Amino acid sequence: MRFSEYLAAQRQRIETELHGILPSEATPPEVLHQAMRYSVFAGGKRIRPLLCVEAARVISEEVAGIERAACAVELVHTYSLIHDDLPALDNDDFRRGRLTCHKVFGEAMAILAGDALLTLAFEVLANLPCVDSERRARMMGELAAAAGSCGGMIAGQVADLEGEGKPPEPGRLETIHRAKTGALIRASVRIGGIYAGADGEQLAALSSYGEHVGLAFQIVDDLLDVEATSETLGKTTGKDAARKKITFPAVYGIQRSHELAEAERRAARQALECFGNRAVRLAELADFIVYRRA
């Protein structure tokens, strides 16, 4: 199966699972569940759950139910996007080509929708039917740490806010993005590995892959904000420079940023060598992350 066909098929499986997890729009409180579904089904690439699923498949062929665990990561990711778009943070009107959650449902409901998605993610992991309680607890710990305030997503968001207008230094840049973007991507592959019963050496290899692909993802995101159009990207471009955010192009320039993204892609692929042909899809996902144009 070609990668494009694989991607479409796997995304559909994730979409189907998400539809089953989220409360229907008719479930009280209706407006809250409408806001949650509006944001989750806004057309995302589903990269994080795909990474989770493929990391599990690298470890074992017996990973029934992995899509449900992968969806927990996507719920946390979507919560973060809803909150990032709020006026108090990045203040964005568009996300994935349409109005952001708070522009449609109001700020209060957007905040609550994000909160509800975050808590739902842990409910999903706590009730996974196909893994034992020890692995469920480990996966919940991974997701909580990746989303949290000590080197996780929230820590990265704080560093990003505090870095606005400050000198674009490499150290500050890495601190922001390894936490804000990289932590959840790294957790995606680690959760997949834990689900499938990875040993210490296998989990270390997946972690290395996740760190490299997570950094590559952010480098490309920063480049797209400079090089893509708002129509192509589905959100307002050029805002990083306008707000004097610390980004890879601001620190290294455009050409060097492209080179760094390519170096991270190669390093991610190298981390997978111990898995041989079983890691073909993870390697292709690393390529997709670096070569994407939206």
C-alpha positions in Angstrom: 0.0 0.0 0.0 1.3 3.4 -0.9 2.0 5.8 1.9 -0.8 8.2 0.8 -3.3 5.3 0.8 -2.1 4.1 4.2 -2.4 7.6 5.6 -6.0 8.0 4.4 -7.0 4.5 5.8 -5.4 5.0 9.2 -6.8 8.5 9.5 -10.3 7.1 8.8 -9.8 4.5 11.6 -8.8 7.3 14.0 -11.8 9.4 12.9 -14.2 6.5 13.5 -12.8 5.9 17.0 -13.0 9.6 17.9 -16.7 9.7 16.8 -17.4 6.8 19.2 -15.5 8.4 22.1 -16.9 11.9 22.0 -20.4 12.5 23.3 -23.0 13.3 20.6 -24.0 16.9 20.0 -27.4 16.0 21.4 -26.0 14.9 24.8 -26.5 17.5 27.5 -24.9 20.0 27.9 -25.4 20.2 24.1 -23.5 23.4 23.4 -20.4 22.1 25.2 -20.4 18.8 23.2 -21.0 20.7 20.0 -17.9 22.9 20.8 -15.8 19.8 21.5 -16.8 18.0 18.3 -16.4 21.2 16.3 -12.7 21.4 17.3 -11.9 17.7 17.2 -13.4 17.2 13.7 -11.9 20.4 12.2 -9.7 18.4 9.8 -6.5 17.8 11.6 -3.7 15.6 10.2 -3.9 13.2 13.2 -0.1 12.9 13.2 0.1 12.2 17.0 -2.3 9.3 17.1 -0.8 7.9 13.9 2.6 8.0 15.6 1.1 6.2 18.6 -0.4 3.5 16.5 2.7 2.8 14.5 5.0 2.8 17.5 2.8 0.0 19.0 2.9 -1.9 15.7 6.7 -1.7 15.7 6.7 -3.6 19.0 4.0 -6.1 18.5 1.5 -7.4 15.9 -1.1 -7.9 18.7 -2.2 -4.4 19.4 -6.0 -4.6 19.2 -7.6 -1.4 20.6 -4.5 0.8 20.1 -6.5 3.4 18.2 -8.5 4.2 21.3 -5.3 4.9 23.3 -4.0 7.0 20.4 -7.2 9.1 20.4 -6.5 10.1 24.0 -3.4 11.9 22.7 -5.4 13.6 20.0 -7.9 14.8 22.6 -5.2 16.5 24.6 -3.7 18.0 21.5 -7.1 19.5 20.5 -7.6 20.9 24.0 -4.2 22.6 23.7 -5.2 24.1 20.3 -8.5 25.5 21.6 -6.7 27.2 24.5 -3.7 28.4 22.5 -6.1 30.2 20.1 -7.8 32.1 22.9 -7.3 35.9 23.0 -5.2 35.7 26.2 -2.7 33.4 24.5 -2.1 33.4 20.7 -5.3 35.2 19.9 -6.1 33.4 16.6 -9.3 33.7 14.7 -8.7 30.8 12.3 -7.6 27.2 12.8 -7.5 24.6 10.0 -9.2 26.9 7.6 -12.2 27.8 9.7 -13.1 30.0 12.7 -11.5 28.9 16.0 -13.7 27.5 18.8 -13.9 30.7 20.8 -15.0 32.7 17.7 -17.9 30.3 17.2 -18.9 29.4 20.8 -17.5 32.2 22.9 -14.5 32.3 25.1 -16.1 30.7 28.2 -17.4 27.7 26.2 -14.1 27.3 24.4 -12.3 27.1 27.7 -14.7 24.5 29.0 -14.5 22.5 25.8 -10.8 22.3 26.2 -11.1 21.3 29.8 -13.6 18.6 28.9 -11.3 17.2 26.2 -8.4 17.0 28.6 -10.4 15.1 31.2 -12.0 12.9 28.7 -8.5 11.8 27.5 -7.6 10.4 30.9 -11.0 8.7 31.2 -10.3 7.0 27.9 -6.9 5.7 29.1 -8.2 4.7 32.5 -10.9 2.4 30.8 -8.8 0.8 28.1 -10.1 -2.8 27.8 -7.1 -4.5 26.2 -4.2 -3.7 28.5 -3.5 -4.4 32.2 -3.8 -1.8 34.9 -0.1 -1.3 35.2 0.3 -0.3 31.6 -2.8 1.9 31.8 -1.3 3.8 34.8 2.0 4.2 32.9 0.3 5.6 29.8 -1.7 8.1 32.0 1.6 9.2 33.6 3.2 9.7 30.3 0.4 11.8 29.0 0.1 13.9 32.1 3.8 14.6 32.2 3.8 15.5 28.5 0.9 18.0 29.0 2.2 19.4 32.3 4.1 22.2 33.8 7.5 20.6 34.4 9.0 20.3 30.9 5.7 19.5 29.3 3.3 21.4 26.9 2.1 23.9 29.5 5.7 24.7 30.5 6.5 25.3 26.8 3.5 27.6 26.4 4.6 29.7 29.4 8.2 29.9 28.0 6.8 30.9 24.6 4.7 33.7 26.2 7.6 34.9 28.3 9.9 34.8 25.3 8.0 37.3 23.2 10.1 40.3 22.4 13.2 38.8 24.0 16.5 38.1 22.0 16.0 35.0 19.8 18.6 32.8 21.5 19.1 29.1 20.7 18.9 27.9 24.3 15.5 29.6 24.9 14.2 28.4 21.5 15.0 24.7 22.3 13.5 25.0 25.8 10.2 26.3 24.3 9.8 23.8 21.6 11.0 20.6 23.2 8.3 21.3 25.8 5.5 23.0 23.8 5.5 20.7 20.8 8.1 18.0 21.3 6.8 16.6 24.7 3.4 15.5 23.4 4.9 14.0 20.2 7.5 12.1 22.2 4.7 10.9 24.5 2.7 9.7 21.5 5.3 7.1 20.5 6.1 6.2 24.1 2.4 5.5 24.8 2.2 3.3 21.8 5.3 1.4 22.9 4.0 1.0 26.4 0.6 -0.3 25.1 2.4 -2.9 23.1 4.7 -4.0 25.9 8.0 -2.5 24.8 11.1 -3.3 26.9 13.5 -0.6 28.1 15.8 -0.7 25.0 12.8 -0.5 22.6 11.2 2.3 24.5 14.5 4.2 24.5 14.7 3.9 20.7 11.1 5.1 20.3 11.8 8.0 22.7 14.8 9.1 20.6 12.7 8.9 17.4 10.0 10.9 19.1 12.4 13.6 20.3 13.8 14.1 16.8 10.6 14.0 15.0 9.0 16.4 17.5 11.7 18.9 17.0 11.5 18.5 13.2 7.7 19.1 13.4 8.2 22.4 15.2 11.0 23.6 12.9 8.7 23.0 9.9 5.8 24.7 11.7 8.0 27.8 12.2 9.0 27.7 8.5 5.5 27.4 7.3 4.5 30.5 9.3 7.0 32.4 7.1 6.8 30.6 3.8 3.2 29.4 3.4 0.1 31.4 2.7 -2.8 31.7 5.2 -5.0 29.9 2.6 -2.7 26.9 2.4 -2.0 26.7 6.1 -5.6 27.3 7.2 -4.6 29.9 9.8 -3.1 33.3 9.9 0.6 33.3 8.8 3.3 35.8 9.8 2.0 36.2 13.4 5.2 34.8 14.9 7.3 37.6 13.5 4.6 40.2 14.3 4.6 39.2 17.9 8.4 38.8 18.0 8.2 35.2 19.0 11.3 33.1 19.3 11.3 30.7 16.3 13.8 28.7 14.3 13.8 31.2 11.4 14.3 34.1 13.8 17.3 32.3 15.4 18.9 30.5 12.5 17.4 32.0 9.3 15.3 30.1 6.7 18.0 28.1 5.0 19.6 26.9 8.1 16.2 26.0 9.6 15.5 23.8 6.6 18.9 22.1 7.1 18.1 21.5 10.8 14.7 20.0 9.9 16.4 17.6 7.5 19.0 16.7 10.1 16.3 15.8 12.6 14.5 13.7 10.0 17.6 11.7 9.4 18.3 11.3 13.1 14.7 10.1 13.6 15.1 7.5 10.9 18.5 6.4 12.4 16.8 5.9 15.8 14.6 3.3 14.2 17.3 1.1 12.7 17.1 -1.4 15.5 13.5 -2.2 14.4 14.4 -3.0 10.8 11.6 -3.2 8.3 8.9 -3.1 11.0 9.5 0.6 11.3 8.9 1.5 7.7 5.7 3.5 8.4 7.3 5.4 11.3 10.2 6.4 8.9 7.7 7.5 6.3 5.8 9.6 8.9 9.1 11.3 9.8 9.5 12.2 6.1 5.9 13.4 5.9 6.4 15.7 8.9 9.4 17.4 7.4 8.2 17.6 3.8 4.6 18.7 4.4 3.5 22.0 3.1 0.6 22.7 5.4 
